[in-house]
Amino acid sequence: MGSNMIERIAATPANISDQEGFGHVCPKNGEMVFADKAYCLKKAQDAMKKNGAHSAAILKRNMKDKNKDLDRWRSKVRAPFEGVFSKFEKRARYRGLAKVQLQLFMDAIVWNVKRLVTMNPPPFFAGA
């Protein structure tokens, strides 16, 4: 997601936490994951290890390796990408996991097309 383009998206049932569903979207092959405090726990860390990703999750206050300066830097790196998903609807329009997954997929396509036009405007938009 280096250019704010969405590469993977997944919907999970409401009774599954973010860290449990993280395995569906976890990057592979040595990529780094900048994530919030929900992803510093065991299930998300295990998914990262399984896929060969490196964790840059912000640690909780009570964790022994907490480094506030490092977490502040990680937050600054993560901040631009948070805006991508803040624009999505907070509620599902439909009932059923398949329909909600389709809704997310379509939202991601729309976001990527808008982002692509912003990054590489067509020649007829240049004068407008």
FITILO-635097 format. One record per residue (C-alpha): residue number from 1; chain; z negated, x negated, y. Coordinates in nm, 2 decimals, always signed. Example, Ala and Ser with C-alpha at 12.3 -4.5 7.8 and 13.67 -1.06 7.14 Angstrom:
// residues 2
+------+------+--------+--------+--------+
: bavo : zake :      z :      x :      y :
+------+------+--------+--------+--------+
:    1 :    A :  -0.78 :  -1.23 :  -0.45 :
:    2 :    A :  -0.71 :  -1.37 :  -0.11 :
+------+------+--------+--------+--------+
//
This chain:
// residues 128
+------+------+--------+--------+--------+
: bavo : zake :      z :      x :      y :
+------+------+--------+--------+--------+
:    1 :    A :  +0.00 :  +0.00 :  +0.00 :
:    2 :    A :  +0.08 :  -0.29 :  +0.23 :
:    3 :    A :  +0.28 :  -0.08 :  +0.48 :
:    4 :    A :  +0.08 :  +0.24 :  +0.46 :
:    5 :    A :  +0.31 :  +0.38 :  +0.19 :
:    6 :    A :  +0.14 :  +0.57 :  -0.09 :
:    7 :    A :  +0.22 :  +0.42 :  -0.42 :
:    8 :    A :  +0.00 :  +0.62 :  -0.66 :
:    9 :    A :  -0.19 :  +0.94 :  -0.62 :
:   10 :    A :  -0.39 :  +1.15 :  -0.87 :
:   11 :    A :  -0.59 :  +1.47 :  -0.87 :
:   12 :    A :  -0.90 :  +1.51 :  -1.09 :
:   13 :    A :  -1.12 :  +1.81 :  -1.16 :
:   14 :    A :  -1.40 :  +1.87 :  -0.92 :
:   15 :    A :  -1.66 :  +1.78 :  -1.18 :
:   16 :    A :  -1.53 :  +1.42 :  -1.20 :
:   17 :    A :  -1.66 :  +1.16 :  -0.95 :
:   18 :    A :  -1.42 :  +0.94 :  -0.76 :
:   19 :    A :  -1.53 :  +0.63 :  -0.96 :
:   20 :    A :  -1.45 :  +0.81 :  -1.29 :
:   21 :    A :  -1.10 :  +0.91 :  -1.17 :
:   22 :    A :  -1.03 :  +0.56 :  -1.02 :
:   23 :    A :  -0.87 :  +0.44 :  -1.34 :
:   24 :    A :  -0.57 :  +0.66 :  -1.27 :
:   25 :    A :  -0.49 :  +0.48 :  -0.94 :
:   26 :    A :  -0.64 :  +0.14 :  -1.00 :
:   27 :    A :  -0.39 :  -0.15 :  -0.91 :
:   28 :    A :  -0.30 :  -0.40 :  -1.17 :
:   29 :    A :  -0.24 :  -0.78 :  -1.20 :
:   30 :    A :  -0.47 :  -0.95 :  -0.96 :
:   31 :    A :  -0.44 :  -0.71 :  -0.66 :
:   32 :    A :  -0.75 :  -0.66 :  -0.45 :
:   33 :    A :  -0.92 :  -0.32 :  -0.41 :
:   34 :    A :  -1.08 :  -0.26 :  -0.07 :
:   35 :    A :  -1.30 :  +0.05 :  -0.13 :
:   36 :    A :  -1.61 :  +0.22 :  -0.01 :
:   37 :    A :  -1.96 :  +0.23 :  -0.17 :
:   38 :    A :  -1.86 :  +0.47 :  -0.44 :
:   39 :    A :  -1.65 :  +0.21 :  -0.60 :
:   40 :    A :  -1.91 :  -0.07 :  -0.63 :
:   41 :    A :  -2.07 :  +0.11 :  -0.93 :
:   42 :    A :  -2.01 :  +0.03 :  -1.30 :
:   43 :    A :  -1.73 :  +0.27 :  -1.39 :
:   44 :    A :  -1.51 :  +0.17 :  -1.10 :
:   45 :    A :  -1.59 :  -0.20 :  -1.15 :
:   46 :    A :  -1.50 :  -0.17 :  -1.53 :
:   47 :    A :  -1.17 :  -0.01 :  -1.44 :
:   48 :    A :  -1.09 :  -0.29 :  -1.20 :
:   49 :    A :  -1.17 :  -0.55 :  -1.47 :
:   50 :    A :  -0.97 :  -0.37 :  -1.73 :
:   51 :    A :  -0.66 :  -0.37 :  -1.50 :
:   52 :    A :  -0.71 :  -0.73 :  -1.37 :
:   53 :    A :  -0.78 :  -0.62 :  -1.01 :
:   54 :    A :  -1.04 :  -0.78 :  -0.78 :
:   55 :    A :  -1.31 :  -0.58 :  -0.62 :
:   56 :    A :  -1.37 :  -0.59 :  -0.25 :
:   57 :    A :  -1.58 :  -0.28 :  -0.25 :
:   58 :    A :  -1.86 :  -0.25 :  +0.01 :
:   59 :    A :  -2.19 :  -0.28 :  -0.16 :
:   60 :    A :  -2.48 :  -0.04 :  -0.13 :
:   61 :    A :  -2.79 :  -0.14 :  +0.08 :
:   62 :    A :  -3.02 :  -0.19 :  -0.22 :
:   63 :    A :  -2.78 :  -0.43 :  -0.40 :
:   64 :    A :  -2.89 :  -0.79 :  -0.43 :
:   65 :    A :  -2.56 :  -0.95 :  -0.33 :
:   66 :    A :  -2.52 :  -0.74 :  -0.01 :
:   67 :    A :  -2.36 :  -0.94 :  +0.28 :
:   68 :    A :  -2.33 :  -0.73 :  +0.60 :
:   69 :    A :  -2.08 :  -0.96 :  +0.76 :
:   70 :    A :  -1.85 :  -0.96 :  +0.46 :
:   71 :    A :  -1.89 :  -0.58 :  +0.44 :
:   72 :    A :  -1.80 :  -0.54 :  +0.81 :
:   73 :    A :  -1.49 :  -0.75 :  +0.75 :
:   74 :    A :  -1.39 :  -0.54 :  +0.45 :
:   75 :    A :  -1.44 :  -0.22 :  +0.65 :
:   76 :    A :  -1.20 :  -0.35 :  +0.92 :
:   77 :    A :  -0.94 :  -0.43 :  +0.65 :
:   78 :    A :  -0.98 :  -0.09 :  +0.49 :
:   79 :    A :  -0.99 :  +0.12 :  +0.81 :
:   80 :    A :  -0.61 :  +0.15 :  +0.88 :
:   81 :    A :  -0.55 :  +0.28 :  +0.53 :
:   82 :    A :  -0.82 :  +0.55 :  +0.55 :
:   83 :    A :  -0.61 :  +0.73 :  +0.81 :
:   84 :    A :  -0.35 :  +0.80 :  +0.55 :
:   85 :    A :  -0.56 :  +1.03 :  +0.34 :
:   86 :    A :  -0.75 :  +1.17 :  +0.64 :
:   87 :    A :  -0.43 :  +1.35 :  +0.73 :
:   88 :    A :  -0.41 :  +1.53 :  +0.40 :
:   89 :    A :  -0.55 :  +1.88 :  +0.36 :
:   90 :    A :  -0.91 :  +1.88 :  +0.25 :
:   91 :    A :  -0.87 :  +2.19 :  +0.03 :
:   92 :    A :  -0.63 :  +2.26 :  -0.24 :
:   93 :    A :  -0.38 :  +2.54 :  -0.18 :
:   94 :    A :  -0.35 :  +2.63 :  -0.55 :
:   95 :    A :  -0.56 :  +2.67 :  -0.86 :
:   96 :    A :  -0.51 :  +2.45 :  -1.16 :
:   97 :    A :  -0.49 :  +2.08 :  -1.19 :
:   98 :    A :  -0.11 :  +2.07 :  -1.24 :
:   99 :    A :  -0.04 :  +2.27 :  -0.92 :
:  100 :    A :  -0.29 :  +2.06 :  -0.72 :
:  101 :    A :  -0.13 :  +1.74 :  -0.85 :
:  102 :    A :  +0.21 :  +1.87 :  -0.74 :
:  103 :    A :  +0.07 :  +1.95 :  -0.40 :
:  104 :    A :  -0.06 :  +1.59 :  -0.36 :
:  105 :    A :  +0.26 :  +1.45 :  -0.49 :
:  106 :    A :  +0.46 :  +1.64 :  -0.23 :
:  107 :    A :  +0.22 :  +1.55 :  +0.05 :
:  108 :    A :  +0.26 :  +1.18 :  -0.05 :
:  109 :    A :  +0.64 :  +1.22 :  -0.05 :
:  110 :    A :  +0.63 :  +1.37 :  +0.30 :
:  111 :    A :  +0.39 :  +1.10 :  +0.42 :
:  112 :    A :  +0.62 :  +0.82 :  +0.28 :
:  113 :    A :  +0.93 :  +0.97 :  +0.43 :
:  114 :    A :  +0.77 :  +1.00 :  +0.77 :
:  115 :    A :  +0.64 :  +0.64 :  +0.74 :
:  116 :    A :  +0.98 :  +0.52 :  +0.64 :
:  117 :    A :  +1.15 :  +0.68 :  +0.94 :
:  118 :    A :  +0.88 :  +0.52 :  +1.16 :
:  119 :    A :  +0.93 :  +0.18 :  +1.01 :
:  120 :    A :  +1.31 :  +0.19 :  +1.00 :
:  121 :    A :  +1.44 :  +0.45 :  +1.25 :
:  122 :    A :  +1.80 :  +0.56 :  +1.19 :
:  123 :    A :  +2.05 :  +0.44 :  +1.45 :
:  124 :    A :  +2.10 :  +0.78 :  +1.61 :
:  125 :    A :  +1.72 :  +0.79 :  +1.69 :
:  126 :    A :  +1.74 :  +0.46 :  +1.88 :
:  127 :    A :  +1.86 :  +0.62 :  +2.21 :
:  128 :    A :  +1.65 :  +0.93 :  +2.20 :
+------+------+--------+--------+--------+
//
